[in-house]
Amino acid sequence: MGNRLSKIYTRTGDDGSTGMADGSRVSKADNLFSVMGDIDELNSHIGLVRAQLQHNKGQSIEKEFSQALVIIQHLLFNIGGELAMPEYEGVNATHITWLEQQIDAMNTTLPPLKDFILPTGSVLVSQLHVARTVCRRAERQAVLLQQERPQAIRSTAVSFINRLSDWLFVAARFCTDPNKVSEVLWDSQVLQKFADKNNCAGLLQWTKTLK
């Protein structure tokens, strides 16, 4: 690996193409690299979640959760490997089952979800929501790639990304403030008061339909 990365720039990509593991060159505009980029971005956001956990040393979140983030980062890196080398399998059904077990375990500690949640709260919770939205984008791009070229991405990778977005949503709830500060919920009264104050009849009527 040291020799492989000893030269960072090669100038070979200046023409807008990237070399693949089999020696072929593919345009950087190919949707394959949109998926790769989204996975890389997602992994970086999860890295920020880990950094925030380190910053919140007083927060009583189980060590198992922190370790799960480490595993997820490695599995996302493996998905990048699958995209670069289609013959390589870095994620399988066992990993998806593991995510589902994690989701179920976190859910047992949470109150029932009775309303929409706004993507905000502490920095840690907000960062998990950012990761979730990036994960959803990665899934959309992955599905598009799968429809265009089924051989370019494994179905298990697409399923893993889908389940990971669920994991991140539940994780955001799981990491709410340890002082039991309530989750930030969508509140129709906020928009109703805004509509009343600004005489926005149309907005007021729309908010009533969401009750």
C-alpha positions as CSV (number, residue, x, y, z in Angstrom):
1,M,0.0,0.0,0.0
2,G,2.9,2.4,0.8
3,N,4.3,2.0,-2.7
4,R,0.9,2.3,-4.3
5,L,0.3,5.7,-2.7
6,S,3.8,7.0,-2.9
7,K,2.8,9.2,-5.9
8,I,-0.4,11.1,-5.2
9,Y,-0.8,13.0,-8.5
10,T,-0.3,11.2,-11.9
11,R,-1.8,13.7,-14.3
12,T,-3.6,10.8,-16.1
13,G,-7.0,12.1,-14.9
14,D,-6.5,15.5,-16.5
15,D,-8.5,14.4,-19.5
16,G,-11.6,13.7,-17.4
17,S,-11.2,10.0,-17.1
18,T,-10.2,7.7,-14.2
19,G,-8.4,4.4,-14.3
20,M,-10.2,1.3,-13.1
21,A,-8.8,-1.8,-11.4
22,D,-8.9,-3.8,-14.7
23,G,-6.9,-1.1,-16.5
24,S,-9.7,0.5,-18.3
25,R,-10.5,4.2,-18.2
26,V,-13.9,5.6,-17.5
27,S,-15.2,9.1,-17.7
28,K,-15.5,10.9,-14.4
29,A,-19.0,12.0,-15.5
30,D,-20.1,8.3,-15.3
31,N,-22.8,7.7,-12.7
32,L,-20.5,5.1,-11.2
33,F,-18.4,7.9,-9.8
34,S,-21.5,9.7,-8.5
35,V,-22.1,6.6,-6.4
36,M,-18.5,6.4,-5.3
37,G,-18.5,10.1,-4.4
38,D,-21.7,9.9,-2.4
39,I,-20.3,6.8,-0.5
40,D,-17.1,8.7,0.2
41,E,-19.0,11.8,1.3
42,L,-21.2,9.6,3.6
43,N,-18.1,8.0,5.1
44,S,-16.7,11.4,5.8
45,H,-19.8,12.5,7.6
46,I,-19.8,9.4,9.7
47,G,-16.2,10.3,10.5
48,L,-17.5,13.6,11.8
49,V,-20.0,11.7,13.9
50,R,-17.2,9.7,15.5
51,A,-15.2,12.9,16.1
52,Q,-18.3,14.5,17.8
53,L,-18.6,11.5,20.0
54,Q,-15.0,11.9,21.1
55,H,-15.8,15.6,21.8
56,N,-18.8,14.6,23.9
57,K,-16.9,12.5,26.3
58,G,-19.4,13.0,29.1
59,Q,-22.2,11.6,27.0
60,S,-23.3,8.2,28.1
61,I,-23.6,6.4,24.8
62,E,-22.7,2.7,24.7
63,K,-19.3,1.7,23.5
64,E,-21.1,-0.7,21.1
65,F,-22.5,2.3,19.3
66,S,-19.1,3.8,18.8
67,Q,-17.7,0.5,17.6
68,A,-20.6,0.2,15.1
69,L,-19.6,3.5,13.5
70,V,-16.1,2.0,13.0
71,I,-17.5,-1.1,11.4
72,I,-19.8,1.0,9.2
73,Q,-16.9,3.1,7.9
74,H,-15.0,0.0,6.9
75,L,-18.0,-1.5,5.2
76,L,-18.6,1.7,3.2
77,F,-15.0,1.6,2.2
78,N,-15.6,-2.0,1.0
79,I,-18.6,-0.8,-1.1
80,G,-16.2,1.6,-2.8
81,G,-13.9,-1.4,-3.5
82,E,-16.9,-3.3,-5.0
83,L,-17.6,-0.4,-7.3
84,A,-14.0,-0.2,-8.5
85,M,-13.6,-4.0,-8.7
86,P,-17.0,-5.7,-9.5
87,E,-15.5,-9.1,-8.8
88,Y,-14.8,-8.1,-5.2
89,E,-17.4,-8.7,-2.5
90,G,-17.0,-6.5,0.5
91,V,-20.6,-6.4,1.9
92,N,-23.0,-9.4,2.2
93,A,-26.3,-10.3,3.7
94,T,-24.8,-10.9,7.1
95,H,-23.8,-7.2,7.3
96,I,-27.4,-6.2,6.5
97,T,-28.8,-8.4,9.2
98,W,-26.3,-6.9,11.6
99,L,-27.6,-3.4,10.8
100,E,-31.2,-4.6,11.4
101,Q,-30.2,-6.1,14.7
102,Q,-28.6,-2.8,15.7
103,I,-31.7,-0.9,14.7
104,D,-33.9,-3.2,16.7
105,A,-31.7,-2.9,19.8
106,M,-31.6,0.9,19.7
107,N,-35.4,1.0,19.1
108,T,-36.1,-0.9,22.3
109,T,-34.6,2.0,24.3
110,L,-36.7,4.7,22.5
111,P,-40.2,6.0,23.1
112,P,-42.8,5.4,20.3
113,L,-42.5,7.8,17.4
114,K,-45.8,9.7,17.3
115,D,-44.9,12.7,15.1
116,F,-42.5,14.0,12.5
117,I,-38.9,14.8,13.7
118,L,-37.1,17.8,12.6
119,P,-33.4,17.2,11.6
120,T,-31.9,19.3,14.5
121,G,-31.0,19.1,18.1
122,S,-27.5,18.7,19.4
123,V,-24.5,18.9,17.0
124,L,-24.2,15.1,17.2
125,V,-27.8,14.5,16.4
126,S,-27.8,17.0,13.6
127,Q,-24.7,15.4,12.1
128,L,-26.4,12.0,12.1
129,H,-29.3,13.6,10.2
130,V,-26.9,15.1,7.7
131,A,-25.3,11.6,7.3
132,R,-28.8,10.1,6.8
133,T,-29.7,12.5,4.0
134,V,-26.4,11.9,2.2
135,C,-27.0,8.2,2.6
136,R,-30.4,8.6,0.9
137,R,-28.8,10.4,-2.0
138,A,-26.2,7.6,-2.3
139,E,-29.1,5.1,-2.4
140,R,-30.8,7.0,-5.2
141,Q,-27.7,7.2,-7.2
142,A,-27.0,3.5,-6.5
143,V,-30.4,2.5,-7.7
144,L,-30.0,4.5,-10.8
145,L,-26.7,2.8,-11.5
146,Q,-28.2,-0.6,-10.9
147,Q,-31.0,0.2,-13.4
148,E,-28.4,1.4,-16.0
149,R,-25.8,-1.3,-15.5
150,P,-26.9,-4.1,-13.1
151,Q,-23.4,-5.6,-13.2
152,A,-21.8,-2.4,-11.9
153,I,-23.2,-2.7,-8.3
154,R,-24.2,-5.6,-6.2
155,S,-27.8,-5.8,-4.9
156,T,-26.4,-6.4,-1.4
157,A,-24.6,-3.1,-1.6
158,V,-27.8,-1.3,-2.5
159,S,-29.7,-3.0,0.3
160,F,-27.0,-2.2,2.8
161,I,-27.1,1.5,1.9
162,N,-30.9,1.5,2.2
163,R,-30.7,-0.2,5.7
164,L,-28.0,2.2,6.7
165,S,-30.2,5.2,6.2
166,D,-32.7,3.6,8.6
167,W,-29.9,2.9,11.0
168,L,-28.8,6.6,10.9
169,F,-32.4,7.8,11.5
170,V,-32.7,5.6,14.6
171,A,-29.2,6.5,15.7
172,A,-30.1,10.2,15.6
173,R,-33.0,9.4,18.0
174,F,-30.8,7.2,20.1
175,C,-28.2,10.0,20.6
176,T,-30.6,12.6,21.8
177,D,-29.4,14.6,24.8
178,P,-28.7,12.4,27.8
179,N,-30.5,14.9,30.0
180,K,-33.7,13.8,28.3
181,V,-34.2,17.0,26.3
182,S,-37.1,16.2,24.1
183,E,-36.6,15.5,20.4
184,V,-37.4,18.5,18.2
185,L,-40.7,17.6,16.6
186,W,-42.6,19.2,13.7
187,D,-45.2,21.5,15.1
188,S,-48.1,22.8,13.0
189,Q,-48.6,25.6,15.5
190,V,-45.3,27.2,14.4
191,L,-46.6,27.7,10.8
192,Q,-50.1,28.6,11.9
193,K,-48.7,31.4,14.1
194,F,-46.5,32.5,11.2
195,A,-49.5,32.5,8.8
196,D,-51.7,34.4,11.2
197,K,-49.0,37.0,11.8
198,N,-48.3,37.5,8.1
199,N,-51.8,37.0,6.8
200,C,-50.8,34.0,4.7
201,A,-54.2,32.4,4.2
202,G,-52.9,29.8,1.7
203,L,-50.2,28.7,4.1
204,L,-52.6,28.4,7.0
205,Q,-54.9,26.2,5.0
206,W,-52.0,24.0,3.9
207,T,-50.9,23.5,7.5
208,K,-54.3,22.5,8.6
209,T,-54.2,19.6,6.1
210,L,-51.2,18.2,7.9
211,K,-52.8,17.8,11.3
